[in-house]
Amino acid sequence: MLENLSDEILNLAKNIAEQGLSPIEGVLVLPNPEAPGDYIVWEGNRRITALKLIDDPNRCTDPILRRKFTEIRGKAKISVPDEIECTIAPSQEEADRLIELRHQGPQDGVGTLQWDGQQKTRHLERLGKKGRYSFSHQVVDAFADKLDQDLREKVANSNFSISTLDRLLRNPDIR
């Protein structure tokens, strides 16, 4: 895993060393049928890899990456937990079902929904940061209460894209 995702795991390790593990990101494991008492990580492999390499950078065979994990460990603002809470799946079938909920897209609302541009920008604005489409959202907000109910419903039920509005508003010929 480290060979394919070294940058991502390094960034994750830095974040974990500074902020700790996210309490809303769980780890899913299955009992290892070949080693009673041991578990196989089914969801959370990058987090577990990052934790193990922060805990002991010598586990990393690549000397450059080992040095980087040693630096992360030295600068850590939190101590790496000795234990983490995991969810134990009762079967591989159930583990796969749970993984699909998380990684196979919306699935008609059953799975995890990705935020669209509007939701991302609204979240950033709530935090006092500027999102990519902040100006376009200001325009939408300024005119939303000026539209009649019928037109508001049509906009709400359409495939309205904030990125399309943003391109139009930034086009000098349209302005």
Chimera marker file (.cmm) of the C-alpha trace (Angstrom):
<marker_set name="trace">
<marker id="1" x="0.000" y="0.000" z="0.000" r="1" g="1" b="0" radius="0.5"/>
<marker id="2" x="2.802" y="2.416" z="0.857" r="1" g="1" b="0" radius="0.5"/>
<marker id="3" x="4.354" y="2.010" z="-2.588" r="1" g="1" b="0" radius="0.5"/>
<marker id="4" x="1.188" y="3.236" z="-4.314" r="1" g="1" b="0" radius="0.5"/>
<marker id="5" x="-0.010" y="5.835" z="-1.817" r="1" g="1" b="0" radius="0.5"/>
<marker id="6" x="3.126" y="7.169" z="-0.131" r="1" g="1" b="0" radius="0.5"/>
<marker id="7" x="2.198" y="10.870" z="-0.486" r="1" g="1" b="0" radius="0.5"/>
<marker id="8" x="-1.356" y="10.278" z="0.708" r="1" g="1" b="0" radius="0.5"/>
<marker id="9" x="-0.198" y="8.205" z="3.685" r="1" g="1" b="0" radius="0.5"/>
<marker id="10" x="2.469" y="10.784" z="4.580" r="1" g="1" b="0" radius="0.5"/>
<marker id="11" x="-0.151" y="13.549" z="4.520" r="1" g="1" b="0" radius="0.5"/>
<marker id="12" x="-2.536" y="11.420" z="6.549" r="1" g="1" b="0" radius="0.5"/>
<marker id="13" x="0.228" y="10.635" z="9.065" r="1" g="1" b="0" radius="0.5"/>
<marker id="14" x="0.993" y="14.364" z="9.434" r="1" g="1" b="0" radius="0.5"/>
<marker id="15" x="-2.687" y="15.093" z="10.015" r="1" g="1" b="0" radius="0.5"/>
<marker id="16" x="-3.043" y="12.284" z="12.555" r="1" g="1" b="0" radius="0.5"/>
<marker id="17" x="0.124" y="13.435" z="14.362" r="1" g="1" b="0" radius="0.5"/>
<marker id="18" x="-1.280" y="16.976" z="14.571" r="1" g="1" b="0" radius="0.5"/>
<marker id="19" x="-5.014" y="16.380" z="15.046" r="1" g="1" b="0" radius="0.5"/>
<marker id="20" x="-5.435" y="12.752" z="16.082" r="1" g="1" b="0" radius="0.5"/>
<marker id="21" x="-7.723" y="10.239" z="14.432" r="1" g="1" b="0" radius="0.5"/>
<marker id="22" x="-11.045" y="11.532" z="13.182" r="1" g="1" b="0" radius="0.5"/>
<marker id="23" x="-13.781" y="10.270" z="15.492" r="1" g="1" b="0" radius="0.5"/>
<marker id="24" x="-16.189" y="9.939" z="12.559" r="1" g="1" b="0" radius="0.5"/>
<marker id="25" x="-13.891" y="7.652" z="10.555" r="1" g="1" b="0" radius="0.5"/>
<marker id="26" x="-14.157" y="4.091" z="11.778" r="1" g="1" b="0" radius="0.5"/>
<marker id="27" x="-11.963" y="1.061" z="11.229" r="1" g="1" b="0" radius="0.5"/>
<marker id="28" x="-13.653" y="-2.149" z="10.134" r="1" g="1" b="0" radius="0.5"/>
<marker id="29" x="-11.975" y="-5.488" z="10.807" r="1" g="1" b="0" radius="0.5"/>
<marker id="30" x="-12.678" y="-9.170" z="10.309" r="1" g="1" b="0" radius="0.5"/>
<marker id="31" x="-11.386" y="-11.994" z="12.499" r="1" g="1" b="0" radius="0.5"/>
<marker id="32" x="-8.401" y="-13.670" z="10.850" r="1" g="1" b="0" radius="0.5"/>
<marker id="33" x="-9.425" y="-17.301" z="10.268" r="1" g="1" b="0" radius="0.5"/>
<marker id="34" x="-5.768" y="-18.376" z="10.115" r="1" g="1" b="0" radius="0.5"/>
<marker id="35" x="-4.702" y="-16.645" z="13.341" r="1" g="1" b="0" radius="0.5"/>
<marker id="36" x="-7.282" y="-16.683" z="16.140" r="1" g="1" b="0" radius="0.5"/>
<marker id="37" x="-7.219" y="-13.422" z="18.101" r="1" g="1" b="0" radius="0.5"/>
<marker id="38" x="-5.861" y="-11.463" z="15.133" r="1" g="1" b="0" radius="0.5"/>
<marker id="39" x="-7.875" y="-9.311" z="12.779" r="1" g="1" b="0" radius="0.5"/>
<marker id="40" x="-7.698" y="-8.254" z="9.138" r="1" g="1" b="0" radius="0.5"/>
<marker id="41" x="-8.339" y="-4.573" z="8.440" r="1" g="1" b="0" radius="0.5"/>
<marker id="42" x="-11.163" y="-4.284" z="5.910" r="1" g="1" b="0" radius="0.5"/>
<marker id="43" x="-11.709" y="-0.514" z="6.060" r="1" g="1" b="0" radius="0.5"/>
<marker id="44" x="-9.141" y="1.960" z="7.343" r="1" g="1" b="0" radius="0.5"/>
<marker id="45" x="-5.962" y="0.490" z="5.875" r="1" g="1" b="0" radius="0.5"/>
<marker id="46" x="-4.375" y="3.897" z="5.166" r="1" g="1" b="0" radius="0.5"/>
<marker id="47" x="-5.077" y="5.078" z="8.714" r="1" g="1" b="0" radius="0.5"/>
<marker id="48" x="-3.679" y="1.895" z="10.242" r="1" g="1" b="0" radius="0.5"/>
<marker id="49" x="-0.592" y="2.096" z="8.003" r="1" g="1" b="0" radius="0.5"/>
<marker id="50" x="-0.044" y="5.733" z="8.985" r="1" g="1" b="0" radius="0.5"/>
<marker id="51" x="-0.438" y="4.920" z="12.688" r="1" g="1" b="0" radius="0.5"/>
<marker id="52" x="1.981" y="2.001" z="12.507" r="1" g="1" b="0" radius="0.5"/>
<marker id="53" x="4.600" y="4.081" z="10.704" r="1" g="1" b="0" radius="0.5"/>
<marker id="54" x="4.258" y="7.010" z="13.109" r="1" g="1" b="0" radius="0.5"/>
<marker id="55" x="4.604" y="4.554" z="15.985" r="1" g="1" b="0" radius="0.5"/>
<marker id="56" x="7.648" y="2.815" z="14.476" r="1" g="1" b="0" radius="0.5"/>
<marker id="57" x="9.172" y="4.435" z="11.368" r="1" g="1" b="0" radius="0.5"/>
<marker id="58" x="11.635" y="1.520" z="11.140" r="1" g="1" b="0" radius="0.5"/>
<marker id="59" x="8.783" y="-0.597" z="9.766" r="1" g="1" b="0" radius="0.5"/>
<marker id="60" x="9.232" y="1.383" z="6.543" r="1" g="1" b="0" radius="0.5"/>
<marker id="61" x="11.770" y="-0.196" z="4.189" r="1" g="1" b="0" radius="0.5"/>
<marker id="62" x="12.237" y="2.935" z="2.058" r="1" g="1" b="0" radius="0.5"/>
<marker id="63" x="14.964" y="5.056" z="3.740" r="1" g="1" b="0" radius="0.5"/>
<marker id="64" x="13.602" y="8.371" z="2.429" r="1" g="1" b="0" radius="0.5"/>
<marker id="65" x="10.077" y="7.630" z="3.623" r="1" g="1" b="0" radius="0.5"/>
<marker id="66" x="11.434" y="6.241" z="6.905" r="1" g="1" b="0" radius="0.5"/>
<marker id="67" x="13.170" y="9.572" z="7.543" r="1" g="1" b="0" radius="0.5"/>
<marker id="68" x="9.932" y="11.459" z="6.784" r="1" g="1" b="0" radius="0.5"/>
<marker id="69" x="7.922" y="9.280" z="9.178" r="1" g="1" b="0" radius="0.5"/>
<marker id="70" x="10.622" y="9.798" z="11.822" r="1" g="1" b="0" radius="0.5"/>
<marker id="71" x="10.236" y="13.575" z="11.358" r="1" g="1" b="0" radius="0.5"/>
<marker id="72" x="6.461" y="13.284" z="11.658" r="1" g="1" b="0" radius="0.5"/>
<marker id="73" x="6.850" y="11.253" z="14.836" r="1" g="1" b="0" radius="0.5"/>
<marker id="74" x="9.254" y="13.837" z="16.273" r="1" g="1" b="0" radius="0.5"/>
<marker id="75" x="6.897" y="16.734" z="15.543" r="1" g="1" b="0" radius="0.5"/>
<marker id="76" x="3.736" y="14.939" z="16.695" r="1" g="1" b="0" radius="0.5"/>
<marker id="77" x="1.464" y="17.085" z="18.847" r="1" g="1" b="0" radius="0.5"/>
<marker id="78" x="-0.440" y="14.082" z="20.130" r="1" g="1" b="0" radius="0.5"/>
<marker id="79" x="0.684" y="10.656" z="21.252" r="1" g="1" b="0" radius="0.5"/>
<marker id="80" x="-0.103" y="7.787" z="18.940" r="1" g="1" b="0" radius="0.5"/>
<marker id="81" x="-2.744" y="5.585" z="20.551" r="1" g="1" b="0" radius="0.5"/>
<marker id="82" x="-1.718" y="2.080" z="21.593" r="1" g="1" b="0" radius="0.5"/>
<marker id="83" x="-5.216" y="0.862" z="20.830" r="1" g="1" b="0" radius="0.5"/>
<marker id="84" x="-8.023" y="2.100" z="18.629" r="1" g="1" b="0" radius="0.5"/>
<marker id="85" x="-11.660" y="1.184" z="18.591" r="1" g="1" b="0" radius="0.5"/>
<marker id="86" x="-12.673" y="-1.004" z="15.657" r="1" g="1" b="0" radius="0.5"/>
<marker id="87" x="-15.917" y="-2.451" z="14.419" r="1" g="1" b="0" radius="0.5"/>
<marker id="88" x="-15.724" y="-6.216" z="14.029" r="1" g="1" b="0" radius="0.5"/>
<marker id="89" x="-17.785" y="-7.401" z="11.087" r="1" g="1" b="0" radius="0.5"/>
<marker id="90" x="-19.582" y="-10.689" z="11.739" r="1" g="1" b="0" radius="0.5"/>
<marker id="91" x="-18.815" y="-11.970" z="8.234" r="1" g="1" b="0" radius="0.5"/>
<marker id="92" x="-17.008" y="-11.070" z="5.047" r="1" g="1" b="0" radius="0.5"/>
<marker id="93" x="-20.364" y="-10.563" z="3.347" r="1" g="1" b="0" radius="0.5"/>
<marker id="94" x="-21.390" y="-7.982" z="5.947" r="1" g="1" b="0" radius="0.5"/>
<marker id="95" x="-17.979" y="-6.288" z="5.744" r="1" g="1" b="0" radius="0.5"/>
<marker id="96" x="-18.354" y="-6.044" z="1.973" r="1" g="1" b="0" radius="0.5"/>
<marker id="97" x="-21.864" y="-4.617" z="2.331" r="1" g="1" b="0" radius="0.5"/>
<marker id="98" x="-20.596" y="-1.928" z="4.703" r="1" g="1" b="0" radius="0.5"/>
<marker id="99" x="-17.658" y="-1.112" z="2.415" r="1" g="1" b="0" radius="0.5"/>
<marker id="100" x="-20.028" y="-0.708" z="-0.525" r="1" g="1" b="0" radius="0.5"/>
<marker id="101" x="-22.144" y="1.758" z="1.455" r="1" g="1" b="0" radius="0.5"/>
<marker id="102" x="-19.092" y="3.916" z="1.906" r="1" g="1" b="0" radius="0.5"/>
<marker id="103" x="-17.238" y="3.549" z="-1.373" r="1" g="1" b="0" radius="0.5"/>
<marker id="104" x="-19.758" y="2.736" z="-4.103" r="1" g="1" b="0" radius="0.5"/>
<marker id="105" x="-21.368" y="6.152" z="-4.353" r="1" g="1" b="0" radius="0.5"/>
<marker id="106" x="-24.858" y="7.393" z="-3.498" r="1" g="1" b="0" radius="0.5"/>
<marker id="107" x="-26.807" y="4.217" z="-4.398" r="1" g="1" b="0" radius="0.5"/>
<marker id="108" x="-30.106" y="6.113" z="-4.476" r="1" g="1" b="0" radius="0.5"/>
<marker id="109" x="-29.410" y="7.695" z="-1.087" r="1" g="1" b="0" radius="0.5"/>
<marker id="110" x="-28.353" y="4.529" z="0.733" r="1" g="1" b="0" radius="0.5"/>
<marker id="111" x="-24.604" y="5.128" z="0.361" r="1" g="1" b="0" radius="0.5"/>
<marker id="112" x="-22.399" y="8.077" z="1.155" r="1" g="1" b="0" radius="0.5"/>
<marker id="113" x="-23.291" y="11.206" z="-0.786" r="1" g="1" b="0" radius="0.5"/>
<marker id="114" x="-20.503" y="13.470" z="-2.029" r="1" g="1" b="0" radius="0.5"/>
<marker id="115" x="-21.030" y="17.172" z="-1.508" r="1" g="1" b="0" radius="0.5"/>
<marker id="116" x="-21.620" y="19.198" z="-4.639" r="1" g="1" b="0" radius="0.5"/>
<marker id="117" x="-19.929" y="22.544" z="-5.249" r="1" g="1" b="0" radius="0.5"/>
<marker id="118" x="-22.719" y="24.460" z="-3.562" r="1" g="1" b="0" radius="0.5"/>
<marker id="119" x="-22.565" y="22.393" z="-0.382" r="1" g="1" b="0" radius="0.5"/>
<marker id="120" x="-18.759" y="22.652" z="-0.206" r="1" g="1" b="0" radius="0.5"/>
<marker id="121" x="-18.856" y="26.417" z="-0.652" r="1" g="1" b="0" radius="0.5"/>
<marker id="122" x="-21.637" y="26.871" z="1.913" r="1" g="1" b="0" radius="0.5"/>
<marker id="123" x="-19.594" y="24.880" z="4.421" r="1" g="1" b="0" radius="0.5"/>
<marker id="124" x="-16.483" y="26.994" z="3.791" r="1" g="1" b="0" radius="0.5"/>
<marker id="125" x="-18.521" y="30.188" z="4.100" r="1" g="1" b="0" radius="0.5"/>
<marker id="126" x="-19.925" y="28.990" z="7.420" r="1" g="1" b="0" radius="0.5"/>
<marker id="127" x="-16.303" y="28.667" z="8.578" r="1" g="1" b="0" radius="0.5"/>
<marker id="128" x="-15.520" y="32.173" z="7.361" r="1" g="1" b="0" radius="0.5"/>
<marker id="129" x="-13.497" y="30.982" z="4.375" r="1" g="1" b="0" radius="0.5"/>
<marker id="130" x="-14.030" y="31.728" z="0.716" r="1" g="1" b="0" radius="0.5"/>
<marker id="131" x="-15.100" y="28.839" z="-1.424" r="1" g="1" b="0" radius="0.5"/>
<marker id="132" x="-14.480" y="28.523" z="-5.124" r="1" g="1" b="0" radius="0.5"/>
<marker id="133" x="-18.009" y="29.633" z="-5.971" r="1" g="1" b="0" radius="0.5"/>
<marker id="134" x="-18.563" y="32.222" z="-3.205" r="1" g="1" b="0" radius="0.5"/>
<marker id="135" x="-19.460" y="35.014" z="-5.615" r="1" g="1" b="0" radius="0.5"/>
<marker id="136" x="-22.005" y="32.851" z="-7.432" r="1" g="1" b="0" radius="0.5"/>
<marker id="137" x="-23.618" y="31.884" z="-4.134" r="1" g="1" b="0" radius="0.5"/>
<marker id="138" x="-23.877" y="35.551" z="-3.196" r="1" g="1" b="0" radius="0.5"/>
<marker id="139" x="-25.727" y="36.169" z="-6.470" r="1" g="1" b="0" radius="0.5"/>
<marker id="140" x="-28.069" y="33.226" z="-5.826" r="1" g="1" b="0" radius="0.5"/>
<marker id="141" x="-28.732" y="34.440" z="-2.279" r="1" g="1" b="0" radius="0.5"/>
<marker id="142" x="-29.355" y="38.008" z="-3.441" r="1" g="1" b="0" radius="0.5"/>
<marker id="143" x="-31.998" y="36.947" z="-5.958" r="1" g="1" b="0" radius="0.5"/>
<marker id="144" x="-33.519" y="33.876" z="-4.293" r="1" g="1" b="0" radius="0.5"/>
<marker id="145" x="-36.179" y="35.754" z="-2.351" r="1" g="1" b="0" radius="0.5"/>
<marker id="146" x="-37.051" y="37.885" z="-5.383" r="1" g="1" b="0" radius="0.5"/>
<marker id="147" x="-38.196" y="34.896" z="-7.465" r="1" g="1" b="0" radius="0.5"/>
<marker id="148" x="-41.785" y="33.756" z="-7.326" r="1" g="1" b="0" radius="0.5"/>
<marker id="149" x="-42.507" y="30.394" z="-5.694" r="1" g="1" b="0" radius="0.5"/>
<marker id="150" x="-43.036" y="28.582" z="-9.012" r="1" g="1" b="0" radius="0.5"/>
<marker id="151" x="-39.664" y="29.675" z="-10.383" r="1" g="1" b="0" radius="0.5"/>
<marker id="152" x="-37.896" y="28.852" z="-7.092" r="1" g="1" b="0" radius="0.5"/>
<marker id="153" x="-39.305" y="25.319" z="-7.232" r="1" g="1" b="0" radius="0.5"/>
<marker id="154" x="-38.184" y="24.894" z="-10.842" r="1" g="1" b="0" radius="0.5"/>
<marker id="155" x="-34.650" y="25.964" z="-9.922" r="1" g="1" b="0" radius="0.5"/>
<marker id="156" x="-34.637" y="23.764" z="-6.809" r="1" g="1" b="0" radius="0.5"/>
<marker id="157" x="-35.818" y="20.716" z="-8.774" r="1" g="1" b="0" radius="0.5"/>
<marker id="158" x="-33.485" y="21.234" z="-11.720" r="1" g="1" b="0" radius="0.5"/>
<marker id="159" x="-29.947" y="20.009" z="-12.239" r="1" g="1" b="0" radius="0.5"/>
<marker id="160" x="-28.758" y="23.542" z="-11.506" r="1" g="1" b="0" radius="0.5"/>
<marker id="161" x="-24.980" y="23.668" z="-11.395" r="1" g="1" b="0" radius="0.5"/>
<marker id="162" x="-23.290" y="26.408" z="-9.423" r="1" g="1" b="0" radius="0.5"/>
<marker id="163" x="-20.168" y="25.910" z="-11.556" r="1" g="1" b="0" radius="0.5"/>
<marker id="164" x="-22.145" y="26.743" z="-14.724" r="1" g="1" b="0" radius="0.5"/>
<marker id="165" x="-23.503" y="29.906" z="-13.127" r="1" g="1" b="0" radius="0.5"/>
<marker id="166" x="-19.979" y="30.783" z="-11.993" r="1" g="1" b="0" radius="0.5"/>
<marker id="167" x="-18.614" y="30.435" z="-15.538" r="1" g="1" b="0" radius="0.5"/>
<marker id="168" x="-21.411" y="32.642" z="-16.861" r="1" g="1" b="0" radius="0.5"/>
<marker id="169" x="-20.901" y="35.317" z="-14.220" r="1" g="1" b="0" radius="0.5"/>
<marker id="170" x="-17.162" y="35.414" z="-14.844" r="1" g="1" b="0" radius="0.5"/>
<marker id="171" x="-17.555" y="35.668" z="-18.622" r="1" g="1" b="0" radius="0.5"/>
<marker id="172" x="-16.966" y="39.329" z="-19.583" r="1" g="1" b="0" radius="0.5"/>
<marker id="173" x="-19.335" y="39.030" z="-22.554" r="1" g="1" b="0" radius="0.5"/>
<marker id="174" x="-22.175" y="37.951" z="-20.279" r="1" g="1" b="0" radius="0.5"/>
<marker id="175" x="-21.476" y="40.532" z="-17.573" r="1" g="1" b="0" radius="0.5"/>
<link id1="1" id2="2" r="1" g="1" b="0" radius="0.2"/>
<link id1="2" id2="3" r="1" g="1" b="0" radius="0.2"/>
<link id1="3" id2="4" r="1" g="1" b="0" radius="0.2"/>
<link id1="4" id2="5" r="1" g="1" b="0" radius="0.2"/>
<link id1="5" id2="6" r="1" g="1" b="0" radius="0.2"/>
<link id1="6" id2="7" r="1" g="1" b="0" radius="0.2"/>
<link id1="7" id2="8" r="1" g="1" b="0" radius="0.2"/>
<link id1="8" id2="9" r="1" g="1" b="0" radius="0.2"/>
<link id1="9" id2="10" r="1" g="1" b="0" radius="0.2"/>
<link id1="10" id2="11" r="1" g="1" b="0" radius="0.2"/>
<link id1="11" id2="12" r="1" g="1" b="0" radius="0.2"/>
<link id1="12" id2="13" r="1" g="1" b="0" radius="0.2"/>
<link id1="13" id2="14" r="1" g="1" b="0" radius="0.2"/>
<link id1="14" id2="15" r="1" g="1" b="0" radius="0.2"/>
<link id1="15" id2="16" r="1" g="1" b="0" radius="0.2"/>
<link id1="16" id2="17" r="1" g="1" b="0" radius="0.2"/>
<link id1="17" id2="18" r="1" g="1" b="0" radius="0.2"/>
<link id1="18" id2="19" r="1" g="1" b="0" radius="0.2"/>
<link id1="19" id2="20" r="1" g="1" b="0" radius="0.2"/>
<link id1="20" id2="21" r="1" g="1" b="0" radius="0.2"/>
<link id1="21" id2="22" r="1" g="1" b="0" radius="0.2"/>
<link id1="22" id2="23" r="1" g="1" b="0" radius="0.2"/>
<link id1="23" id2="24" r="1" g="1" b="0" radius="0.2"/>
<link id1="24" id2="25" r="1" g="1" b="0" radius="0.2"/>
<link id1="25" id2="26" r="1" g="1" b="0" radius="0.2"/>
<link id1="26" id2="27" r="1" g="1" b="0" radius="0.2"/>
<link id1="27" id2="28" r="1" g="1" b="0" radius="0.2"/>
<link id1="28" id2="29" r="1" g="1" b="0" radius="0.2"/>
<link id1="29" id2="30" r="1" g="1" b="0" radius="0.2"/>
<link id1="30" id2="31" r="1" g="1" b="0" radius="0.2"/>
<link id1="31" id2="32" r="1" g="1" b="0" radius="0.2"/>
<link id1="32" id2="33" r="1" g="1" b="0" radius="0.2"/>
<link id1="33" id2="34" r="1" g="1" b="0" radius="0.2"/>
<link id1="34" id2="35" r="1" g="1" b="0" radius="0.2"/>
<link id1="35" id2="36" r="1" g="1" b="0" radius="0.2"/>
<link id1="36" id2="37" r="1" g="1" b="0" radius="0.2"/>
<link id1="37" id2="38" r="1" g="1" b="0" radius="0.2"/>
<link id1="38" id2="39" r="1" g="1" b="0" radius="0.2"/>
<link id1="39" id2="40" r="1" g="1" b="0" radius="0.2"/>
<link id1="40" id2="41" r="1" g="1" b="0" radius="0.2"/>
<link id1="41" id2="42" r="1" g="1" b="0" radius="0.2"/>
<link id1="42" id2="43" r="1" g="1" b="0" radius="0.2"/>
<link id1="43" id2="44" r="1" g="1" b="0" radius="0.2"/>
<link id1="44" id2="45" r="1" g="1" b="0" radius="0.2"/>
<link id1="45" id2="46" r="1" g="1" b="0" radius="0.2"/>
<link id1="46" id2="47" r="1" g="1" b="0" radius="0.2"/>
<link id1="47" id2="48" r="1" g="1" b="0" radius="0.2"/>
<link id1="48" id2="49" r="1" g="1" b="0" radius="0.2"/>
<link id1="49" id2="50" r="1" g="1" b="0" radius="0.2"/>
<link id1="50" id2="51" r="1" g="1" b="0" radius="0.2"/>
<link id1="51" id2="52" r="1" g="1" b="0" radius="0.2"/>
<link id1="52" id2="53" r="1" g="1" b="0" radius="0.2"/>
<link id1="53" id2="54" r="1" g="1" b="0" radius="0.2"/>
<link id1="54" id2="55" r="1" g="1" b="0" radius="0.2"/>
<link id1="55" id2="56" r="1" g="1" b="0" radius="0.2"/>
<link id1="56" id2="57" r="1" g="1" b="0" radius="0.2"/>
<link id1="57" id2="58" r="1" g="1" b="0" radius="0.2"/>
<link id1="58" id2="59" r="1" g="1" b="0" radius="0.2"/>
<link id1="59" id2="60" r="1" g="1" b="0" radius="0.2"/>
<link id1="60" id2="61" r="1" g="1" b="0" radius="0.2"/>
<link id1="61" id2="62" r="1" g="1" b="0" radius="0.2"/>
<link id1="62" id2="63" r="1" g="1" b="0" radius="0.2"/>
<link id1="63" id2="64" r="1" g="1" b="0" radius="0.2"/>
<link id1="64" id2="65" r="1" g="1" b="0" radius="0.2"/>
<link id1="65" id2="66" r="1" g="1" b="0" radius="0.2"/>
<link id1="66" id2="67" r="1" g="1" b="0" radius="0.2"/>
<link id1="67" id2="68" r="1" g="1" b="0" radius="0.2"/>
<link id1="68" id2="69" r="1" g="1" b="0" radius="0.2"/>
<link id1="69" id2="70" r="1" g="1" b="0" radius="0.2"/>
<link id1="70" id2="71" r="1" g="1" b="0" radius="0.2"/>
<link id1="71" id2="72" r="1" g="1" b="0" radius="0.2"/>
<link id1="72" id2="73" r="1" g="1" b="0" radius="0.2"/>
<link id1="73" id2="74" r="1" g="1" b="0" radius="0.2"/>
<link id1="74" id2="75" r="1" g="1" b="0" radius="0.2"/>
<link id1="75" id2="76" r="1" g="1" b="0" radius="0.2"/>
<link id1="76" id2="77" r="1" g="1" b="0" radius="0.2"/>
<link id1="77" id2="78" r="1" g="1" b="0" radius="0.2"/>
<link id1="78" id2="79" r="1" g="1" b="0" radius="0.2"/>
<link id1="79" id2="80" r="1" g="1" b="0" radius="0.2"/>
<link id1="80" id2="81" r="1" g="1" b="0" radius="0.2"/>
<link id1="81" id2="82" r="1" g="1" b="0" radius="0.2"/>
<link id1="82" id2="83" r="1" g="1" b="0" radius="0.2"/>
<link id1="83" id2="84" r="1" g="1" b="0" radius="0.2"/>
<link id1="84" id2="85" r="1" g="1" b="0" radius="0.2"/>
<link id1="85" id2="86" r="1" g="1" b="0" radius="0.2"/>
<link id1="86" id2="87" r="1" g="1" b="0" radius="0.2"/>
<link id1="87" id2="88" r="1" g="1" b="0" radius="0.2"/>
<link id1="88" id2="89" r="1" g="1" b="0" radius="0.2"/>
<link id1="89" id2="90" r="1" g="1" b="0" radius="0.2"/>
<link id1="90" id2="91" r="1" g="1" b="0" radius="0.2"/>
<link id1="91" id2="92" r="1" g="1" b="0" radius="0.2"/>
<link id1="92" id2="93" r="1" g="1" b="0" radius="0.2"/>
<link id1="93" id2="94" r="1" g="1" b="0" radius="0.2"/>
<link id1="94" id2="95" r="1" g="1" b="0" radius="0.2"/>
<link id1="95" id2="96" r="1" g="1" b="0" radius="0.2"/>
<link id1="96" id2="97" r="1" g="1" b="0" radius="0.2"/>
<link id1="97" id2="98" r="1" g="1" b="0" radius="0.2"/>
<link id1="98" id2="99" r="1" g="1" b="0" radius="0.2"/>
<link id1="99" id2="100" r="1" g="1" b="0" radius="0.2"/>
<link id1="100" id2="101" r="1" g="1" b="0" radius="0.2"/>
<link id1="101" id2="102" r="1" g="1" b="0" radius="0.2"/>
<link id1="102" id2="103" r="1" g="1" b="0" radius="0.2"/>
<link id1="103" id2="104" r="1" g="1" b="0" radius="0.2"/>
<link id1="104" id2="105" r="1" g="1" b="0" radius="0.2"/>
<link id1="105" id2="106" r="1" g="1" b="0" radius="0.2"/>
<link id1="106" id2="107" r="1" g="1" b="0" radius="0.2"/>
<link id1="107" id2="108" r="1" g="1" b="0" radius="0.2"/>
<link id1="108" id2="109" r="1" g="1" b="0" radius="0.2"/>
<link id1="109" id2="110" r="1" g="1" b="0" radius="0.2"/>
<link id1="110" id2="111" r="1" g="1" b="0" radius="0.2"/>
<link id1="111" id2="112" r="1" g="1" b="0" radius="0.2"/>
<link id1="112" id2="113" r="1" g="1" b="0" radius="0.2"/>
<link id1="113" id2="114" r="1" g="1" b="0" radius="0.2"/>
<link id1="114" id2="115" r="1" g="1" b="0" radius="0.2"/>
<link id1="115" id2="116" r="1" g="1" b="0" radius="0.2"/>
<link id1="116" id2="117" r="1" g="1" b="0" radius="0.2"/>
<link id1="117" id2="118" r="1" g="1" b="0" radius="0.2"/>
<link id1="118" id2="119" r="1" g="1" b="0" radius="0.2"/>
<link id1="119" id2="120" r="1" g="1" b="0" radius="0.2"/>
<link id1="120" id2="121" r="1" g="1" b="0" radius="0.2"/>
<link id1="121" id2="122" r="1" g="1" b="0" radius="0.2"/>
<link id1="122" id2="123" r="1" g="1" b="0" radius="0.2"/>
<link id1="123" id2="124" r="1" g="1" b="0" radius="0.2"/>
<link id1="124" id2="125" r="1" g="1" b="0" radius="0.2"/>
<link id1="125" id2="126" r="1" g="1" b="0" radius="0.2"/>
<link id1="126" id2="127" r="1" g="1" b="0" radius="0.2"/>
<link id1="127" id2="128" r="1" g="1" b="0" radius="0.2"/>
<link id1="128" id2="129" r="1" g="1" b="0" radius="0.2"/>
<link id1="129" id2="130" r="1" g="1" b="0" radius="0.2"/>
<link id1="130" id2="131" r="1" g="1" b="0" radius="0.2"/>
<link id1="131" id2="132" r="1" g="1" b="0" radius="0.2"/>
<link id1="132" id2="133" r="1" g="1" b="0" radius="0.2"/>
<link id1="133" id2="134" r="1" g="1" b="0" radius="0.2"/>
<link id1="134" id2="135" r="1" g="1" b="0" radius="0.2"/>
<link id1="135" id2="136" r="1" g="1" b="0" radius="0.2"/>
<link id1="136" id2="137" r="1" g="1" b="0" radius="0.2"/>
<link id1="137" id2="138" r="1" g="1" b="0" radius="0.2"/>
<link id1="138" id2="139" r="1" g="1" b="0" radius="0.2"/>
<link id1="139" id2="140" r="1" g="1" b="0" radius="0.2"/>
<link id1="140" id2="141" r="1" g="1" b="0" radius="0.2"/>
<link id1="141" id2="142" r="1" g="1" b="0" radius="0.2"/>
<link id1="142" id2="143" r="1" g="1" b="0" radius="0.2"/>
<link id1="143" id2="144" r="1" g="1" b="0" radius="0.2"/>
<link id1="144" id2="145" r="1" g="1" b="0" radius="0.2"/>
<link id1="145" id2="146" r="1" g="1" b="0" radius="0.2"/>
<link id1="146" id2="147" r="1" g="1" b="0" radius="0.2"/>
<link id1="147" id2="148" r="1" g="1" b="0" radius="0.2"/>
<link id1="148" id2="149" r="1" g="1" b="0" radius="0.2"/>
<link id1="149" id2="150" r="1" g="1" b="0" radius="0.2"/>
<link id1="150" id2="151" r="1" g="1" b="0" radius="0.2"/>
<link id1="151" id2="152" r="1" g="1" b="0" radius="0.2"/>
<link id1="152" id2="153" r="1" g="1" b="0" radius="0.2"/>
<link id1="153" id2="154" r="1" g="1" b="0" radius="0.2"/>
<link id1="154" id2="155" r="1" g="1" b="0" radius="0.2"/>
<link id1="155" id2="156" r="1" g="1" b="0" radius="0.2"/>
<link id1="156" id2="157" r="1" g="1" b="0" radius="0.2"/>
<link id1="157" id2="158" r="1" g="1" b="0" radius="0.2"/>
<link id1="158" id2="159" r="1" g="1" b="0" radius="0.2"/>
<link id1="159" id2="160" r="1" g="1" b="0" radius="0.2"/>
<link id1="160" id2="161" r="1" g="1" b="0" radius="0.2"/>
<link id1="161" id2="162" r="1" g="1" b="0" radius="0.2"/>
<link id1="162" id2="163" r="1" g="1" b="0" radius="0.2"/>
<link id1="163" id2="164" r="1" g="1" b="0" radius="0.2"/>
<link id1="164" id2="165" r="1" g="1" b="0" radius="0.2"/>
<link id1="165" id2="166" r="1" g="1" b="0" radius="0.2"/>
<link id1="166" id2="167" r="1" g="1" b="0" radius="0.2"/>
<link id1="167" id2="168" r="1" g="1" b="0" radius="0.2"/>
<link id1="168" id2="169" r="1" g="1" b="0" radius="0.2"/>
<link id1="169" id2="170" r="1" g="1" b="0" radius="0.2"/>
<link id1="170" id2="171" r="1" g="1" b="0" radius="0.2"/>
<link id1="171" id2="172" r="1" g="1" b="0" radius="0.2"/>
<link id1="172" id2="173" r="1" g="1" b="0" radius="0.2"/>
<link id1="173" id2="174" r="1" g="1" b="0" radius="0.2"/>
<link id1="174" id2="175" r="1" g="1" b="0" radius="0.2"/>
</marker_set>
